[in-house]
């Protein structure tokens, strides 16, 4: 797993604000330490999230006499480097620098990761052909045409959900306009990383779920999300990114 670790933070407005408060040397030290801590926690916590219980270790590694730990937390929140979210501090600059990564939360087993990676690779192969052969009347969703990438993501999403719940591959003729439009709304609402979190959770919980088909899941997605709670990091990212 490769993270973007910055060597020059001058381009961040949060760094500029911190530098004005504490000076360049201390600002550099805090940013670099925070980046390292968040990189370490990314394997077990949502991307960009530092558990509050571990903030003390981040602070201790800075080896500062002042400000105090509580003052440091308040300061980093006041300059908007961190955002307070219940059990986590969320760092938007780190998240944005690494948002192309999909971090698998702790509930995802190695076997499931292998299964999902293979399923996704298979679905991406047939999804492109599916999207190219999509009937023209399917293309307008809520008065907005789908672009090429959306069409591909829609078909891949449908195929992945089918693959989670059954080994049978759906025929193209069995992919109706209602299913396509529901999938498109989900694709437009959630980016690739958030959708991966959702799909990982669906796969982990599939034997306990009341809905066990792509149609049932996509037609009532809000209820499905509620059923999947609590998701590691979902609440944190949902609260922040929905604003």
C-alpha positions as CSV (number, residue, x, y, z in Angstrom):
1,X,0.0,0.0,0.0
2,X,1.6,3.2,-1.1
3,X,0.6,6.5,0.4
4,X,1.3,10.0,-0.8
5,X,3.8,11.4,1.8
6,X,4.5,15.0,1.2
7,X,7.9,16.5,1.6
8,X,6.8,20.1,1.0
9,X,3.5,21.2,2.6
10,X,3.6,24.8,1.6
11,X,0.8,24.3,-0.9
12,X,-1.7,23.6,1.9
13,X,-3.6,26.5,3.4
14,X,-3.8,24.6,6.7
15,X,0.0,24.5,6.8
16,X,0.2,28.2,6.2
17,X,-2.1,28.8,9.1
18,X,-0.2,26.5,11.3
19,X,3.1,28.1,10.3
20,X,1.8,31.5,11.3
21,X,0.9,30.1,14.7
22,X,3.9,28.0,15.5
23,X,6.7,28.7,13.0
24,X,7.9,26.7,10.0
25,X,10.0,24.2,11.8
26,X,7.3,23.1,14.2
27,X,4.6,23.2,11.4
28,X,6.8,20.9,9.2
29,X,7.3,18.5,12.1
30,X,3.6,18.3,12.9
31,X,2.5,17.8,9.3
32,X,5.1,15.1,8.6
33,X,4.3,13.3,11.9
34,X,0.6,13.4,11.2
35,X,1.1,12.1,7.6
36,X,3.1,9.2,9.0
37,X,0.5,8.4,11.7
38,X,-2.4,8.5,9.2
39,X,-0.4,6.3,6.8
40,X,0.0,3.8,9.6
41,X,-3.6,3.9,10.6
42,X,-4.9,3.6,7.0
43,X,-4.6,-0.2,7.1
44,X,-7.1,-0.5,10.0
45,X,-9.1,2.8,10.0
46,X,-10.9,4.9,7.4
47,X,-8.6,6.8,5.1
48,X,-7.6,10.2,6.7
49,X,-9.0,9.2,10.1
50,X,-6.9,9.1,13.3
51,X,-8.7,7.4,16.2
52,X,-9.0,9.8,19.2
53,X,-7.5,7.2,21.5
54,X,-4.3,7.3,19.4
55,X,-4.0,11.1,19.3
56,X,-2.0,10.9,22.5
57,X,0.7,8.8,20.7
58,X,0.8,11.2,17.8
59,X,1.3,14.0,20.3
60,X,3.9,12.2,22.3
61,X,6.0,11.5,19.2
62,X,6.2,15.2,18.6
63,X,8.1,15.6,21.9
64,X,6.8,19.1,22.5
65,X,6.8,21.0,25.8
66,X,4.1,23.3,24.5
67,X,1.3,23.4,23.5
68,X,-0.3,20.6,25.6
69,X,-2.0,17.6,24.0
70,X,-5.5,19.2,24.5
71,X,-4.3,22.5,23.1
72,X,-2.7,20.8,20.1
73,X,-6.0,19.0,19.3
74,X,-7.9,22.3,19.6
75,X,-5.3,24.1,17.5
76,X,-5.3,21.6,14.6
77,X,-9.1,21.6,14.6
78,X,-9.2,25.5,14.6
79,X,-7.0,25.7,11.5
80,X,-9.1,23.0,9.9
81,X,-6.3,20.5,9.5
82,X,-8.4,18.1,11.6
83,X,-12.1,17.8,12.0
84,X,-13.7,16.3,15.1
85,X,-15.9,13.3,14.3
86,X,-17.0,11.4,17.3
87,X,-14.3,8.7,17.7
88,X,-12.0,10.1,15.1
89,X,-10.1,13.1,13.9
90,X,-10.5,13.4,10.2
91,X,-7.8,15.0,8.1
92,X,-9.1,16.3,4.7
93,X,-5.7,17.2,3.2
94,X,-4.4,13.6,3.7
95,X,-7.7,12.1,2.5
96,X,-7.6,14.3,-0.7
97,X,-4.0,13.4,-1.4
98,X,-4.7,9.7,-1.2
99,X,-8.4,9.5,-2.3
100,X,-7.5,7.2,-5.2
101,X,-6.7,4.5,-2.7
102,X,-9.4,2.1,-1.5
103,X,-8.6,1.1,2.1
104,X,-10.2,-2.2,3.2
105,X,-11.5,-1.9,6.8
106,X,-10.7,-4.4,9.5
107,X,-13.8,-6.5,9.0
108,X,-12.7,-7.5,5.5
109,X,-10.9,-10.9,5.6
110,X,-8.0,-11.9,3.3
111,X,-10.3,-14.4,1.6
112,X,-12.9,-11.8,1.0
113,X,-10.4,-9.4,-0.4
114,X,-9.2,-12.1,-2.9
115,X,-12.8,-12.9,-3.8
116,X,-13.7,-9.3,-4.4
117,X,-10.6,-8.5,-6.3
118,X,-11.2,-11.4,-8.7
119,X,-14.9,-10.6,-9.0
120,X,-14.2,-6.9,-9.7
121,X,-11.6,-7.8,-12.4
122,X,-14.1,-10.2,-14.1
123,X,-16.9,-7.7,-13.9
124,X,-14.8,-4.9,-15.3
125,X,-14.0,-7.0,-18.4
126,X,-17.6,-7.8,-19.2
127,X,-18.9,-4.4,-17.9
128,X,-17.2,-2.5,-20.7
129,X,-19.0,-4.6,-23.3
130,X,-22.3,-4.3,-21.5
131,X,-22.0,-0.5,-21.4
132,X,-21.2,-0.3,-25.1
133,X,-24.3,-2.4,-25.9
134,X,-26.7,-0.6,-23.6
135,X,-30.0,0.3,-25.3
136,X,-30.1,4.1,-26.1
137,X,-33.4,4.5,-24.1
138,X,-31.5,3.4,-20.9
139,X,-29.1,6.3,-21.2
140,X,-31.1,9.2,-19.8
141,X,-31.4,9.0,-16.0
142,X,-33.3,11.8,-14.2
143,X,-33.1,13.9,-17.4
144,X,-29.3,13.7,-17.4
145,X,-27.5,11.5,-20.0
146,X,-24.9,9.0,-18.7
147,X,-21.4,9.6,-19.9
148,X,-19.1,6.6,-20.9
149,X,-17.5,6.2,-17.5
150,X,-20.8,6.2,-15.7
151,X,-22.3,3.6,-18.0
152,X,-19.3,1.4,-17.4
153,X,-19.5,1.8,-13.6
154,X,-23.2,1.1,-13.6
155,X,-22.8,-2.2,-15.4
156,X,-19.8,-3.2,-13.3
157,X,-21.8,-2.4,-10.1
158,X,-24.7,-4.6,-11.2
159,X,-22.4,-7.4,-12.2
160,X,-20.5,-7.2,-8.8
161,X,-23.8,-7.4,-6.8
162,X,-24.9,-10.4,-8.9
163,X,-21.5,-12.0,-8.2
164,X,-21.7,-11.5,-4.5
165,X,-25.1,-13.2,-4.2
166,X,-25.0,-15.8,-7.0
167,X,-22.6,-17.6,-9.4
168,X,-25.0,-17.2,-12.2
169,X,-24.1,-14.5,-14.7
170,X,-27.1,-12.4,-15.7
171,X,-27.9,-12.2,-19.4
172,X,-27.9,-8.7,-20.9
173,X,-31.6,-9.1,-21.7
174,X,-32.2,-9.6,-18.0
175,X,-30.8,-6.1,-17.1
176,X,-33.8,-3.9,-17.2
177,X,-34.0,-0.1,-17.5
178,X,-35.2,0.2,-13.8
179,X,-32.2,-1.7,-12.5
180,X,-29.8,0.4,-14.7
181,X,-31.3,3.7,-13.5
182,X,-31.2,2.7,-9.8
183,X,-27.5,1.7,-10.3
184,X,-26.8,5.0,-12.0
185,X,-28.2,6.9,-9.1
186,X,-26.0,5.0,-6.7
187,X,-22.9,5.5,-8.9
188,X,-23.6,9.3,-9.1
189,X,-24.1,9.5,-5.4
190,X,-21.0,7.6,-4.2
191,X,-17.5,7.8,-5.6
192,X,-15.4,4.6,-6.2
193,X,-13.9,4.5,-2.7
194,X,-17.2,4.9,-0.8
195,X,-18.8,2.3,-3.1
196,X,-16.0,-0.1,-2.4
197,X,-16.6,0.3,1.3
198,X,-20.3,-0.5,0.7
199,X,-19.6,-3.5,-1.5
200,X,-17.1,-4.9,1.0
201,X,-19.7,-4.6,3.7
202,X,-22.4,-6.2,1.6
203,X,-20.1,-9.1,0.9
204,X,-19.2,-9.5,4.5
205,X,-22.9,-9.3,5.6
206,X,-24.6,-11.1,2.7
207,X,-25.8,-14.1,4.7
208,X,-27.5,-11.8,7.2
209,X,-29.1,-9.3,4.7
210,X,-32.8,-9.1,4.1
211,X,-32.2,-8.1,0.4
212,X,-30.2,-10.6,-1.6
213,X,-30.3,-9.3,-5.2
214,X,-29.1,-6.3,-7.2
215,X,-32.6,-5.2,-7.8
216,X,-33.6,-5.3,-4.1
217,X,-30.5,-3.5,-3.0
218,X,-30.4,-0.7,-5.5
219,X,-34.1,0.0,-5.4
220,X,-33.9,0.8,-1.7
221,X,-30.3,1.8,-1.2
222,X,-30.8,4.1,1.9
223,X,-32.4,1.2,3.8
224,X,-29.5,-1.1,2.8
225,X,-27.0,1.5,4.1
226,X,-28.8,1.7,7.4
227,X,-28.9,-2.1,7.6
228,X,-25.1,-2.3,7.0
229,X,-24.3,0.0,10.0
230,X,-22.1,0.2,11.8
231,X,-19.5,0.4,9.0
232,X,-15.9,1.2,9.9
233,X,-15.5,4.7,8.8
234,X,-18.7,5.0,6.8
235,X,-20.3,7.3,9.3
236,X,-17.3,9.5,9.5
237,X,-16.9,9.9,5.7
238,X,-20.6,10.1,5.1
239,X,-21.0,13.0,7.6
240,X,-18.0,14.9,6.2
241,X,-18.3,14.3,2.4
242,X,-22.1,14.9,2.3
243,X,-21.6,18.5,3.4
